[in-house]
């Protein structure tokens, strides 16, 4: 994927309260690793989707999520896709992703 100049990117962040953010990073990265370029370890992950990038990082009290895309419409779609998938990956745990 061609890197975009930072000033052209639209960015949204979220923090999801979870007791096991490493598990979510691992599950989501493995899920998407079959289709998209992914890098991850137990503390952070990065997924390069066709419409933008998703960065995941263990944070105090949960999981920090940053998504970035070239256009506002793509960013909104990416936020929905990532939130939906994180909620599915959090089996047995009520997870709420609130974007800022």
C-alpha positions as semicolon CSV with decimal commas, in nm:
position;residue;x (nm);y (nm);z (nm)
1;X;0,000;0,000;0,000
2;X;0,135;0,342;-0,093
3;X;0,204;0,555;0,214
4;X;0,013;0,881;0,222
5;X;0,166;1,208;0,341
6;X;0,065;1,251;0,705
7;X;-0,101;1,588;0,650
8;X;-0,346;1,429;0,406
9;X;-0,467;1,159;0,646
10;X;-0,791;1,164;0,841
11;X;-0,741;1,007;1,185
12;X;-0,974;0,873;1,454
13;X;-0,882;0,725;1,790
14;X;-1,068;0,511;2,040
15;X;-1,003;0,338;2,370
16;X;-1,192;0,019;2,444
17;X;-1,207;-0,095;2,806
18;X;-1,094;-0,457;2,823
19;X;-0,912;-0,677;3,069
20;X;-0,718;-0,853;2,794
21;X;-0,610;-0,614;2,517
22;X;-0,328;-0,845;2,405
23;X;-0,582;-1,117;2,327
24;X;-0,784;-0,877;2,109
25;X;-0,474;-0,759;1,923
26;X;-0,372;-1,119;1,857
27;X;-0,718;-1,235;1,748
28;X;-0,787;-0,940;1,515
29;X;-0,442;-0,948;1,356
30;X;-0,460;-1,324;1,296
31;X;-0,813;-1,286;1,157
32;X;-0,709;-1,023;0,905
33;X;-0,358;-1,160;0,848
34;X;-0,493;-1,398;0,585
35;X;-0,609;-1,108;0,365
36;X;-0,403;-0,799;0,453
37;X;-0,047;-0,708;0,555
38;X;-0,028;-0,737;0,935
39;X;0,243;-0,692;1,197
40;X;0,182;-0,764;1,563
41;X;0,316;-0,876;1,896
42;X;0,156;-0,897;2,241
43;X;0,163;-0,518;2,292
44;X;0,077;-0,369;1,952
45;X;-0,050;-0,447;1,606
46;X;-0,083;-0,279;1,268
47;X;-0,317;-0,382;0,990
48;X;-0,300;-0,232;0,641
49;X;-0,650;-0,250;0,495
50;X;-0,730;-0,134;0,141
51;X;-0,912;0,178;0,268
52;X;-0,666;0,271;0,545
53;X;-0,454;0,157;0,836
54;X;-0,544;0,035;1,183
55;X;-0,304;0,050;1,477
56;X;-0,375;-0,131;1,803
57;X;-0,184;-0,086;2,127
58;X;-0,217;-0,206;2,484
59;X;-0,312;0,093;2,699
60;X;-0,385;0,142;3,066
61;X;-0,724;-0,013;3,128
62;X;-0,775;-0,138;2,775
63;X;-0,694;-0,116;2,409
64;X;-0,606;0,198;2,217
65;X;-0,713;0,197;1,852
66;X;-0,604;0,446;1,585
67;X;-0,741;0,433;1,232
68;X;-0,632;0,652;0,943
69;X;-0,758;0,695;0,590
70;X;-0,720;0,937;0,302
71;X;-1,084;1,052;0,296
72;X;-1,347;1,119;0,564
73;X;-1,588;0,866;0,410
74;X;-1,321;0,594;0,415
75;X;-1,236;0,682;0,775
76;X;-1,598;0,648;0,883
77;X;-1,627;0,310;0,711
78;X;-1,298;0,194;0,864
79;X;-1,415;0,295;1,212
80;X;-1,730;0,085;1,172
81;X;-1,544;-0,217;1,032
82;X;-1,278;-0,214;1,303
83;X;-1,530;-0,162;1,587
84;X;-1,754;-0,442;1,458
85;X;-1,464;-0,684;1,429
86;X;-1,321;-0,597;1,772
87;X;-1,662;-0,653;1,931
88;X;-1,683;-0,995;1,760
89;X;-1,329;-1,087;1,868
90;X;-1,411;-1,002;2,232
91;X;-1,615;-1,318;2,282
92;X;-1,744;-1,346;2,636
93;X;-1,667;-0,981;2,706
94;X;-1,888;-0,676;2,653
95;X;-1,671;-0,440;2,451
96;X;-1,763;-0,090;2,349
97;X;-1,552;0,112;2,105
98;X;-1,616;0,487;2,120
99;X;-1,440;0,699;1,857
100;X;-1,304;1,048;1,908
